[in-house]
Structures are given as structure tokens and as C-alpha cells.
Amino acid sequence: VDAQPDASPIIEGQAVVIPAGGISARWDFEDAFDNVADGDWYRDRNNETATLAWGEAYVMMGLAAMFRGTGSPTYLERLAWHIDGVLSARDDRRGVSDYRGVSAACWQNKHYQPSDQPYCYVVHSGMITYPMVELARLVAQAGLAAEPTYDGQTFGDKAAAYVAAAEQTVAYHEDQWHGAGYYAFRDDATFLAYPGRDLPLNQSNAMGRMLLVLYDVTGNGVGAKVMMRTRNVDIAIKGMYWKINAPDGIWLGINHDWEDAEYTEFKDFGLAYLELTATWNTPLTDNLYFIYGFGIGGGVVLGDIYTRPAYGCTADNFENPNTIGTGCYYINSSTREKEDLPPGMGVLEVFGGIRYDIMGNITVKGEVGMFLPGMLRATLGVEFLF
């Protein structure tokens, strides 16, 4: 951080020039930031009295806001340092367990429960993990993935680790999610005032805000399905939307030569489809099944594709196009052409995976599938049967 300029003395009748940045909101922030433990704040604390959720989380959000306002990577580096400390205080890393004896990807609290019962609140998880995925989004937006941080890891390494950590926390609370669009207190937490009841909106929305950023970062799809289940086969009608993260760059059509290569840009590219599927379930153990099946349906490609002619591209240089006229290049000032997308397309899918029944109406399922005309998918989800 640049040193703060000295204040200039003000003398009556004399013009005074104050250096740019000498008095600014940024320096107010720096003064306030250093005011608690020299900038450490609550990084090395745990959440047993909600210090991380209602204290450190705001420190981390403040650092993210300062990066958005200044563009200085210093604030992202500080944020990464704080996040690393907070992650070290997670239950599974501290080796502590909640009231059920589960040590997981959450930050337990003992302050609001009688007899210090350890319980992980959804709202606390949302508050603490939100700055983590926000860092990942800011790193991607600013193109800082390859830049090093305080411990030698790159921002890209940090971002990937924080996204994975947030996904682990989401998975821990998955059994508290209700399909109508809210979280609930755990049914068996009878020491709480409202076991099994839906959370207040601010508590559900704390996690919801994080989930929106997590979706923005990962591009994972969303969807729903109606299913009839028997022991051996599931028949389902499934509607899905997939955000397709196709990278801008040099693309070459099948059976085309390099002289036909084009620089291609994808805008809001995705696929929405409706599918009828049949899934066979082969028991492996009492609650574990190998699953396989097929689906047939239709979909529509969403978004826009733009192309410009490319020149000098080969199999050796197409990954690094430029606009300076050497090697593989394209002319940035040339008019780009908007490609026609098919108004609709048929969907044929084959898939396989594993299903585990946690209880009679709750199932964890992992699947890998292939779509024709030529896409792969991998999904991990929790299904609730009503």
C-alpha cells in the first residue's frame, strides 16, 4: 500500500495544494482497517460466539468492496490471507463436531443454544463463504488468475480452493433445503426454539446470495424433474438449463481446413431442454445402486455466436491468437458476423452413475452422461421424493 501523504499545514490567506489521495475514503478505510489487531481483525478466531459470521465476514466483504472500488490487487491479497485463516477455523479442520457428532465443512456456534450445544447455522455459513466465492468472481473478472499471492500460490489457485470449500459447505446444509425455495432448522435439533421450521428470510437469503455468486463463478446448471420411482426403474420428465462456458478463440469446423478458421465469440451461451428419461437401478448394497439409462427430448440453444475471419492459424499456434498481424491473428476492427443458431434441436442421451439412498425419500445421485449431437455432462445432486 502506498504510504499516506503527510497533511499540509493550512495558513490563512495562503493557497494550499493537497496531493491527490491525501484525504480520501480509501485512507479512512486504511485507518479503520489497521485499528483492530493491526489489520488481523478476527482472522484467527473461531465462530463459537458468532465472531466470524457477524464480525470477520464484514471485514472480508469490506476488502472485496475496496478492490471493486480501487482495482488494487492488494485488497484481494489481504482478502485471501483472511480467508485462509477463516478456513483453518472450520469444524473439520479444527477437529470438532456438532451436536450429532459430525465434523464437517461448517463453523459451529455455541452462543445461542442452551448448554453450549454445538450447531452450524445456515446463515453463518452463508455470511462466511460469500466473500470466498466473491474473491473467485473478482479474480476471473479482473484476469488475475496467474498473479501470485502472499504465500506464492496464484489467485487462480486460491479461487479454485475457495469455490471448492464453498461447495462443501453447501453440501453440508443440503438436507436443510426445501424445494419450495428455503432452508429450515434441522429437525433433530430439539434444543432450538423452532426445530424443523423454515428459516427467517434474512437467514435463508444469506446462503442464497452466496449461491448466486457460486453459480456465476461455476456456471453450473439448474433444473427440475417429475419422477415416478420403483425399486428397479425410474421414469422422469426432466427440464434443465445448462450455461455453456465456451471460450472465445479460434474455432474450426469439422472437415474444414485451417484457411477456414474463424475467431469466435460466445455471448450468454446455453442450452435449455425438456427430456423424458428411463433409469434402471441395480442394487449393489442395501442403499447403494448402480444406475444407467437413456433419455429423449428436445431443446433450444440460447445466446449469440459472433465470428471474424482468422489468418495464419495452424495446429501449433491457434491457441494464442492476436490482433497485431503476426502468427495466428484476426482483425479486431473488422465487422463480426452473427451466426444463425438452430431454433430447436432433438436431444438423445445415455448416462450412468451411482445412487445412494440416505433414507426413504432422500437420495444422493452422481451421473455422467453424453448428449447427441455431442455434449458431455456430469452432475451431483440430492433428490427429495414427495
ABEGO torsion letter per residue (X at the ends): XBBBBBBBBBBBGBBBBBBBGABBAAAAAAAAAAABGGGAEAAABBAAAGAAAAAAAAAAAAAAAAAAAAGBAAAAAAAAAAAAAAAAABAAAAGBBBAAGBBBBBBBBAAABBGGBBBBBAAAAAAAAAAAAAAAAAAAAAGAAABBBAAGBBAAAAAAAAAAAAAAAAAAAAAABBAAGBBBBBAABAABABBGBBBBAAAAAAAAAAAAAAAAAAGBBBBBBBBBBBAABBBBBBBBBBBBBBBBEBBBBBGBBAAABBBBBBBGBBBBBBBBBBBBBBBABAABBBBBEBBBBBBBBBEBBBBBBBBGBBAAAAABBBAAGBEBBBBAABBBBBBBBBABBBBBBBBBEBBBBABAABBBBBBBBBBOAGBBBBBBBBBBBX
